[in-house]
């Protein structure tokens, strides 16, 4: 890992803080359970990746979730939701970054975001089946019945919808920011 300069450190810290604040602006999507909410906190994390590389996005995603857990805690008493949010964010952002790095066009970004959405949806379904949902059920002492049906009918489609909503908003912003992102990442944005 290359050493960060002050500008990169401050930029990643600001993007992390913005991501943390965006976690408070969330909404449920009918017909999914109300605790499955959409927020736009992965957008600043994606910007961190585009400007400074994948490690910056990992740091921003980690800081965002640590701040959220420290400020709000968790219904389960342990940060299961924050760990899930961290993995969901990384599964969305990293494929997007890797594809856009090779195809630096609007089409490349679209392909990256759709790939990130599919990656997040499929991998989070697997993680929910084997790790996240069993942990929630254990700590919260409740049952959802058929876990496989719950994931196929709830978690998977919710993550697809969430990814598409975030993709649509990011693409609206990206059309205005593309030149700035490309210039900043090529000139001042050293990969970290």
PyMOL commands that set and color helices and strands:
alter all, ss='L'
color gray80, all
select helices_A, chain A and resi 6-22+42-52+54-72+80-102+106-140+147-188
alter helices_A, ss='H'
color red, helices_A
select strands_A, chain A and resi 26-28+37-39
alter strands_A, ss='S'
color yellow, strands_A
deselect
rebuild
show_as cartoon
